[in-house]
Amino acid sequence: MQEKIMVNDTLTGINGELVRYGEMIPQTENKELKQTLKQFRNACETSQEELYQIAREKAYYVPASKATQEEINHVKSLFTQSSAM
């Protein structure tokens, strides 16, 4: 298997784990479990950041271009309009 595919698959898996931690943490009442899940999530985020940097350095991942100020203003206006209703 190609390294690029393995890196991308791993990033996809890590991102899925982060979503699950984000769902589980607020749903538990057990403080010890909540703290453990947060530690797992933090370790997972660190791994994701490291792998992301490797992917960028090897050009396996190219981020989307930055939003223009016009695009940013448009999105802000959507949120401002919806919260005013």
Helices and strands as residue ranges (DSSP letters): H 3-24, G 25-27, H 31-57, H 69-84
